[in-house]
Amino acid sequence: MKRLSTGVLAALFAAGLGLNAVAAPITSASHGNIGTNAIAQASGSTMAAPPANFGSPPSGQVPILFNDHHVYTKPDVLKKGRVLAALVRGGTVLIPLRSMFEQMGATVSYDAATKTVDVSKPGADVKVTVGKPEVVINGESRPLDVPPMMWKGHVLVPVRVISEGMGAYVEWVPDKQVVVVRYVQPTPPPTPAPVETAAPVTTPPPTPTPAPVATPYKDVFVAGDYIFSPKVYDEFNPGTTSNNNSGNGFSYGIRGGAEFNLFNLPWMLEGDFRQINYPHNCAGAGDPACNVTVIGGGGYAAVPQFTVRQYDFDARFGLKVANPRIYVGVGYMFRANNAGYPKLSNIGFGAEKLPDLDRPFSVFGSVWYYGNVKGSTSGTPSYQLAYNILKTQIGVTYSFDHSPLFLEAGVDGESYRNKINAPSDGASFGPFLGLGLKF
């Protein structure tokens, strides 16, 4: 804004909020009749009116003529204790911010901690800080020649803030020592009446055929394996490799599994059966190799040569915890042999990696632990027999294209440790090769 001095009329115009306020400048020639003539000229009217009473301004202050007919040099009856008047400091006219902006329908808030005043109304937002030569209008920072100041508890700002922030017309009349403010409340443009038009007739596009959703593949399979010459360590065999062609019969395994959803969760169910045949070799009576530790550790018994057949079956139920097809779960194991031992059983737990039979090659494997797999002998006295059994398997598969058949190969293993009255610890392992069918 321009600095104003005595005898010079300064008109401050600004565009803000989309408002237009026009007034003719008040010249020194009209000072003798400024109340009416100046206002009439400012408003563009030719009608005469009696002179306005500018009142007696307080010491050091000048009155404000607002919109032709309000002169505030006394407390406002609607806002008691406030005096709407201006100060002239160094040729700059300062206006009381709250009183003036509230007259224009704005909301004024003051933050005492930062000494910042925020003025807002639809379409405009003005921020000033006491002592800071800057005004922020609608987010845009503009410098001020004179910073806002505090006067008797009221924030005063240069008239430029009023004119640029609210689109008002402000003029200083030095002869009468009065500030003239003109402000016209904007009238919103009328809302045009809706034009009724006939809705165009359009032919809806054909409903697109939804793309088929591929059903996720789930393993469902069964496989049979030939176990090659398994090696066994127990009370019957010190680790001699069983020769499947020596009349002992061949060892084999059968397993099957299926994936399915239950309660919106992925599960698997699997069964694994293994029969291991191995020899108990001895030369007959008097051969120490015929002596076998009896159940309960009550000494030895001479057992003639025969082929031991050991049967293991366990059923497994698991929940998928990772991809691809990795499950953890619980199992139930049943174990028996043809050596007169009692049938043993118990539950256990473990982890399973099912084969990915939707791919050409995949790996699979399992680790299951059954603690205290137990049973009792018949007769008198009766002994309880129990083992801790760890059952393992690892292998690979190859699936044929466009065929339900697949090949698999790997190694089966099992170790069993004495829990109660077992004649000895034991272990067995052997490679396998098998053929499977996927559904």
C-alpha positions in Angstrom: 0.0 0.0 0.0 1.0 3.6 -0.4 1.9 5.7 2.6 -0.6 8.4 3.2 0.2 12.0 4.3 -2.0 15.0 5.2 -3.7 16.7 2.3 -3.3 13.6 0.0 -6.2 11.2 -0.6 -5.2 7.6 -1.1 -7.6 5.0 -2.5 -6.9 1.4 -1.8 -8.5 -1.1 -4.1 -8.1 -4.9 -4.0 -9.8 -7.9 -5.5 -10.6 -10.8 -3.1 -13.4 -13.2 -2.7 -14.7 -12.2 -6.1 -16.1 -8.9 -4.8 -16.3 -5.6 -6.7 -16.6 -2.3 -4.7 -16.3 1.0 -6.6 -16.2 4.5 -5.1 -15.0 7.9 -6.3 -12.1 9.4 -4.4 -13.0 12.1 -1.8 -11.0 15.2 -2.7 -10.0 18.1 -0.5 -12.5 20.3 -2.2 -15.3 18.4 -0.7 -14.0 18.4 2.8 -16.4 21.0 4.0 -19.3 18.7 3.2 -17.6 15.3 3.4 -20.3 13.4 5.4 -22.8 13.3 2.6 -21.0 14.4 -0.5 -18.0 12.1 -0.1 -20.3 9.2 0.5 -22.6 10.1 -2.3 -19.6 10.4 -4.7 -18.2 7.1 -3.4 -21.4 5.3 -4.0 -22.0 6.9 -7.3 -25.3 8.5 -6.1 -26.5 12.1 -6.9 -29.0 12.3 -4.1 -28.4 14.8 -1.3 -28.3 13.8 2.3 -27.7 15.6 5.6 -24.1 15.7 6.8 -22.9 12.7 8.7 -21.8 13.1 12.3 -18.3 11.8 12.6 -18.4 12.1 16.3 -15.6 13.0 18.7 -12.7 10.5 18.3 -10.8 9.3 21.3 -7.4 10.7 21.9 -4.9 9.5 19.3 -7.6 7.7 17.3 -9.8 8.6 14.3 -13.4 7.5 13.6 -14.4 5.0 10.9 -17.3 5.6 8.6 -18.6 2.2 7.5 -21.0 1.8 4.6 -22.2 5.4 4.7 -24.1 5.4 7.9 -22.2 3.8 10.8 -19.7 5.9 12.7 -18.0 4.1 15.6 -16.3 6.4 18.1 -18.3 5.0 21.0 -18.6 1.4 22.3 -20.7 -0.8 20.0 -23.9 -1.6 21.8 -23.9 -5.1 20.1 -20.3 -5.7 21.1 -19.9 -3.9 24.4 -16.6 -2.6 25.4 -15.3 -2.4 21.8 -14.4 0.9 20.0 -14.3 0.7 16.3 -11.8 3.4 15.4 -8.5 3.7 13.5 -5.0 4.9 14.3 -2.6 6.7 12.0 1.0 5.8 12.6 3.7 7.2 10.3 1.3 8.0 7.6 -0.2 4.4 7.7 -3.8 3.9 8.7 -4.3 0.9 11.0 -7.8 -0.7 11.4 -9.1 -2.8 14.4 -9.1 -6.2 12.7 -11.8 -8.1 14.7 -14.4 -5.3 14.7 -14.0 -4.6 11.0 -13.9 -8.2 9.8 -16.8 -9.2 11.9 -18.8 -6.4 10.4 -18.1 -8.0 7.1 -19.5 -11.4 8.3 -16.2 -13.1 8.8 -15.1 -15.3 11.8 -12.1 -14.1 13.7 -10.0 -16.3 16.0 -6.9 -15.2 18.0 -4.1 -17.5 19.2 -2.5 -15.8 22.2 0.5 -18.2 22.2 1.6 -17.3 18.7 -0.1 -13.9 18.5 -1.7 -15.0 15.3 -5.2 -13.9 14.1 -7.1 -16.1 11.6 -10.0 -14.6 9.7 -12.1 -16.8 7.6 -15.3 -16.7 5.6 -16.5 -18.6 2.5 -13.9 -18.0 -0.3 -11.4 -16.1 1.8 -8.9 -16.8 4.6 -6.6 -14.1 6.1 -3.8 -14.7 8.6 -1.6 -12.1 10.3 0.8 -12.2 13.3 1.3 -9.3 15.6 4.7 -7.8 14.9 5.3 -9.7 11.7 5.2 -7.6 8.5 3.4 -10.2 6.5 -0.2 -11.1 5.6 -1.2 -14.5 4.3 -4.3 -14.3 2.0 -5.8 -17.6 0.8 -2.4 -19.3 1.4 -0.4 -16.6 -0.4 2.1 -14.6 1.6 2.4 -10.9 1.0 4.7 -8.3 2.7 3.4 -5.4 4.7 5.1 -2.0 5.1 3.9 -1.8 8.7 3.4 -5.0 10.8 0.1 -5.6 12.8 0.2 -4.2 16.3 -1.6 -4.6 19.6 -3.4 -1.4 20.8 -5.4 -1.5 24.1 -6.0 -5.2 23.8 -7.1 -5.0 20.1 -5.1 -6.2 17.1 -4.7 -3.4 14.5 -3.7 -4.1 10.9 -2.9 -1.8 8.0 -6.0 -1.0 5.8 -4.3 -2.9 3.0 -5.3 -6.1 4.9 -8.9 -5.1 4.8 -8.9 -4.0 1.2 -6.9 -7.0 -0.2 -8.3 -9.6 2.1 -12.0 -8.8 1.8 -12.4 -6.7 -1.4 -13.4 -3.6 0.5 -12.8 0.1 -0.5 -10.9 2.1 2.1 -10.2 5.8 2.0 -8.5 8.2 4.5 -10.0 11.7 4.6 -7.3 13.8 6.2 -9.3 17.0 6.4 -12.0 15.4 8.6 -9.6 12.9 10.1 -11.9 10.0 9.2 -11.5 6.6 7.5 -14.2 5.7 5.0 -14.9 2.0 4.4 -17.2 0.7 1.7 -18.1 -3.0 1.6 -20.8 -4.7 -0.4 -21.8 -8.2 0.7 -21.6 -10.4 -2.4 -24.8 -11.8 -3.8 -24.5 -15.4 -4.9 -25.5 -15.9 -8.6 -28.9 -17.4 -9.0 -29.0 -21.1 -9.5 -30.2 -21.8 -13.0 -33.3 -23.9 -13.3 -32.7 -27.4 -14.3 -33.3 -28.1 -17.9 -35.3 -31.2 -18.5 -34.1 -33.2 -21.4 -35.3 -36.5 -22.6 -33.0 -39.3 -21.5 -31.2 -40.7 -24.6 -32.2 -44.2 -25.5 -29.1 -46.3 -25.4 -28.7 -50.0 -26.0 -26.9 -51.5 -23.0 -23.6 -53.2 -24.0 -23.7 -57.0 -24.0 -22.8 -58.6 -20.8 -19.2 -59.8 -21.1 -18.7 -63.5 -20.6 -16.7 -63.8 -17.3 -13.3 -65.4 -17.7 -13.2 -68.9 -16.3 -11.6 -69.0 -12.9 -9.0 -71.7 -12.6 -9.5 -74.0 -9.7 -6.4 -74.2 -7.6 -4.7 -77.6 -7.9 -4.9 -79.9 -4.9 -2.9 -83.1 -4.5 -4.9 -86.3 -4.4 -2.7 -89.4 -5.0 -1.7 -92.9 -4.1 1.7 -94.5 -4.6 3.4 -97.9 -4.1 7.1 -98.2 -3.5 9.6 -101.0 -3.6 12.2 -100.7 -0.8 15.6 -102.0 -1.9 17.4 -104.3 0.7 16.7 -102.2 3.8 19.4 -102.3 6.5 18.1 -103.0 10.0 19.6 -102.8 13.5 17.8 -104.4 16.4 17.9 -107.5 18.7 17.3 -109.8 15.7 19.8 -108.3 13.2 23.1 -106.5 13.8 22.8 -104.5 10.6 23.0 -107.1 8.0 21.6 -105.8 4.7 18.5 -107.8 3.8 18.6 -109.3 0.4 15.2 -109.3 -1.1 16.2 -112.2 -3.3 17.3 -114.4 -0.5 13.8 -115.8 0.3 13.0 -113.1 2.9 10.3 -111.5 0.7 10.5 -108.0 -0.6 10.0 -104.8 1.5 7.5 -102.2 0.3 5.5 -99.1 1.2 2.1 -97.8 0.2 1.0 -94.2 0.9 -1.7 -91.9 -0.2 -2.7 -88.3 0.5 -5.3 -85.6 -0.3 -5.5 -81.9 0.2 -8.9 -80.2 0.9 -10.5 -77.2 2.5 -12.4 -77.3 5.7 -13.7 -74.2 7.6 -12.0 -72.1 4.9 -8.6 -73.5 5.9 -6.3 -75.8 3.8 -5.8 -79.3 5.3 -4.3 -82.6 4.3 -4.9 -86.2 5.2 -2.3 -88.9 4.5 -1.7 -92.5 5.3 1.7 -94.3 5.2 2.2 -98.1 5.4 5.6 -99.9 5.4 6.5 -103.5 5.7 10.2 -104.2 6.3 11.4 -107.9 5.9 14.8 -108.8 7.2 16.5 -112.0 8.4 17.3 -113.3 11.9 20.3 -115.5 11.0 21.8 -118.1 13.2 23.3 -121.7 12.8 21.0 -123.4 15.3 21.3 -124.6 18.8 24.5 -123.4 20.5 25.1 -120.6 18.1 25.3 -117.4 20.2 23.8 -115.5 17.2 20.5 -117.2 18.1 20.3 -115.6 21.5 17.8 -112.7 21.6 17.2 -110.4 24.6 13.7 -111.0 25.9 11.2 -108.3 26.7 11.6 -106.9 30.1 15.4 -107.5 30.2 15.0 -110.9 31.9 17.8 -112.6 30.1 18.1 -114.2 26.7 16.2 -116.7 24.7 17.4 -118.9 21.8 15.4 -118.0 18.7 15.9 -120.1 15.6 16.5 -118.5 12.3 13.5 -116.8 10.6 12.5 -113.8 8.5 11.3 -110.9 10.6 8.4 -108.9 9.2 7.8 -105.5 10.8 4.7 -103.5 10.0 4.2 -99.8 10.5 1.1 -97.8 9.7 0.4 -94.1 10.6 -2.4 -91.8 9.6 -1.6 -88.1 9.5 -3.8 -85.0 9.6 -2.2 -81.6 9.0 -2.8 -77.8 8.4 -0.9 -76.0 5.7 1.5 -73.5 7.2 3.6 -72.5 4.2 3.9 -72.9 0.4 4.4 -75.1 -1.4 2.3 -77.7 0.4 4.0 -77.7 3.8 1.9 -79.0 6.7 2.2 -79.6 10.4 -0.2 -81.8 12.3 -0.9 -84.9 14.4 -0.7 -88.5 13.6 -1.7 -92.0 14.9 0.8 -94.9 14.6 0.2 -98.6 14.7 3.1 -101.1 14.9 3.4 -104.9 14.9 5.7 -107.8 13.9 5.7 -111.5 13.6 8.1 -112.1 16.4 5.4 -112.4 19.1 5.7 -108.8 20.3 2.5 -107.0 21.4 0.9 -104.6 19.0 1.9 -101.0 19.8 0.2 -97.7 19.1 0.0 -94.0 20.2 -0.5 -90.5 18.8 2.3 -88.2 17.7 3.1 -85.1 15.7 5.2 -83.9 12.8 5.6 -82.0 9.5 4.9 -83.0 6.0 5.9 -81.7 2.6 3.5 -83.1 0.0 4.7 -83.6 -3.7 3.7 -80.9 -6.2 2.2 -83.2 -8.8 1.0 -80.4 -11.0 4.7 -79.8 -11.9 7.1 -82.1 -13.8 9.5 -82.3 -10.9 9.0 -81.9 -7.2 10.3 -82.9 -3.8 8.5 -84.4 -0.8 9.4 -85.5 2.6 8.2 -86.0 6.2 9.3 -86.1 9.8 6.9 -87.6 12.4 7.6 -88.4 16.0 5.6 -90.8 18.1 6.5 -90.9 21.7 5.6 -93.8 24.0 4.3 -96.1 21.3 3.2 -98.9 23.6 1.4 -102.2 24.2 1.4 -105.1 26.7 2.4 -108.7 26.4 -0.1 -111.4 27.0 0.5 -114.2 29.6 1.9 -114.2 33.0 3.7 -112.1 33.9 2.6 -109.4 31.5 5.0 -106.7 30.5 4.4 -103.4 28.9 6.6 -102.6 25.9 7.1 -99.1 24.6 9.3 -97.2 22.1 9.9 -93.6 21.1 9.8 -93.8 17.3 11.0 -91.2 14.7 9.8 -91.9 11.2 11.3 -90.1 8.2 11.0 -90.0 4.4 12.5 -87.9 1.6 12.1 -88.2 -2.1 11.5 -86.7 -5.5 8.7 -87.1 -8.1 8.4 -86.9 -11.9 5.0 -86.4 -13.4 4.2 -87.4 -17.0 2.6 -84.9 -19.3 -1.1 -85.5 -19.9 -1.0 -88.6 -17.7 -2.2 -89.4 -14.2 1.0 -91.4 -13.6 4.1 -90.3 -11.8 7.4 -91.8 -10.7 8.9 -91.3 -7.3 12.2 -92.3 -5.6 13.8 -91.6 -2.2 14.9 -93.0 1.1 12.7 -94.3 4.0 14.1 -94.3 7.5 13.0 -95.1 11.0 14.6 -95.2 14.4 13.1 -96.5 17.6 14.5 -96.0 21.1 13.7 -98.0 24.3 11.0 -96.4 26.4 9.8 -99.3 28.5 11.2 -102.9 28.6 12.4 -102.9 24.9 15.0 -105.6 24.3 17.1 -103.0 22.4 17.1 -99.8 20.4 16.7 -100.2 16.7 16.8 -98.5 13.3 16.1 -99.2 9.7 16.6 -97.4 6.4 16.6 -98.2 2.7 16.1 -96.5 -0.7 12.8 -96.9 -2.6 11.4 -96.5 -6.1 7.7 -96.4 -6.9 4.9 -95.6 -9.2 2.0 -93.3 -8.3 -1.4 -92.3 -9.6 -2.7 -88.7 -9.2 -6.4 -87.9 -9.4 
